[in-house]
Each structure stands twice: as structure tokens, then as C-alpha cells.
Amino acid sequence: DAKTTQPPSMDCAEGRAANLPCNHSTISGNEYVYWYRQIHSQGPQYIIHGLKNNETNEMASLIITEDRKSSTLILPHATLRDTAVYYCIVSVAGTASKLTFGTGTRLQVTL
Amino acid sequence: GAVVSQHPSRVICKSGTSVKIECRSLDFQATTMFWYRQFPKQSLMLMATSNEGSKATYEQGVEKDKFLINHASLTLSTLTVTSAHPEDSSFYICSGGRQGANQPQHFGDGTRLSIL
């Protein structure tokens, strides 16, 4: 699986948009970009995933660059409950595919 | 999204005890599930892939006789930590997903294992 690079930490004011970047310059054509987050002492929570088109769901938006070498997860109106470690993972699709977790980005949402 | 349930959420036991952790898919069938381990302030590390009806596939460095995995049905995988020692204390997490090429994996809430 391709490796990803994320900033170790970010801060965001409550109510503002949180934009979390991820670099995946060695991504293969059949690999998806997945985003998960982990709130302290819980299992990772699925947020969103995409192949090449931008995606949006009730939690977030995913913007993937045209060359697919990087992406941005957008939380449109961050709340204190969004404080977590966010992981960007690239993997081939399918529930039999391993997910390799990096160190992620620790997002701190503040008042 | 798919629901994955883990039990117990926390266990504390004496050194030398064997501990079984259950991972259930509540609203889907999973031919493949994954087991991860997470030490404090570290990321998740994949331990093994659990395959329904066949032997698990272990990652390099993970002792298969120490961490026994059984996946006897499409909705249940178990991880047994045999003769646990303090260094096995960790956060154990399982994952699985619905069949289908575009389905993401979902994770259980994890089991915090503390060996005294």
C-alpha cells in the first residue's frame, strides 16, 4: 500500500472549517483514499473515502487533487467533539484489504 | 454504517491467564476481519487477518501460538491471548466490513487489556 504523510497536529477554532491535508504521492491507480478518526480510547471511526472524484457525506468532504497525489479532508463546522486523531490511508478497495495506519494528525478544536 | 461489536471492553487479569476477546459483525457477514493492537501514544498495528473457515494470516513478528484467532462463523471472530504477560497489555481492536468492492471497513470500540 502507498504511504501517506500528514502533519502531526493542527488546531481549529470551534465553528470554523477544519482542513486536514494528506500527501500520497505514490498512490496506485486502483487505490482509494480513506479517512478515519480515533477519539481517545475508542476504535477508529470511518469518515469518508474516494477514488478520484470529490466526495461529501454528512460528516465531511473529501477533496482529491487531479493527479491524486494529495487530498484534503474538510470538516465544515468543527465542534469540540471533532477533537481526535485523523488518519489518511490509501488502500485497494474491498473489505479483505489491509489498512495500514500511519501516525495521523491530532486535531484539537478549541473554543 | 456497518456495526462491529467487541467484548469485553476492558479486562484486567493476572499474568499467566488466557484472555478471549470477541468481535462480532452485527448487521453484515464478514468473511474477513482484522485484528489490531495499539500501545499508548502509538498508532494501530495490524496483527493478523482473520479468515472465516480457515487459518488466520499473521503479520511479521506476531506469534501465532500466542495470539490464537478463530473465525468459525461469518459474524464472529475471536482473539485469545494465551498465557498473557504484562507486555501484552494493550488496546486490541478488530475491524470488518460488508461484502462489496466499495465498502469501507468498520472498527469495534476496542478492548483494553491490562495484565498485572
Interface residues (C-beta under 8 A of the other chain):
Chain A: Y34 Y36 Q38 S41 Q42 G43 P44 Q45 Y46 H49 Y87 A93 G94 T95 A96 K98 L99 T100 F101 G102 T103 G104
Chain B: G1 V4 Q6 A30 T31 T32 F34 Y36 S43 L44 M45 L46 T49 F91 I93 S95 G96 G97 R98 Q99 G100 A101 N102 Q103 P104 Q105 H106 F107 G108 D109 G110 R112
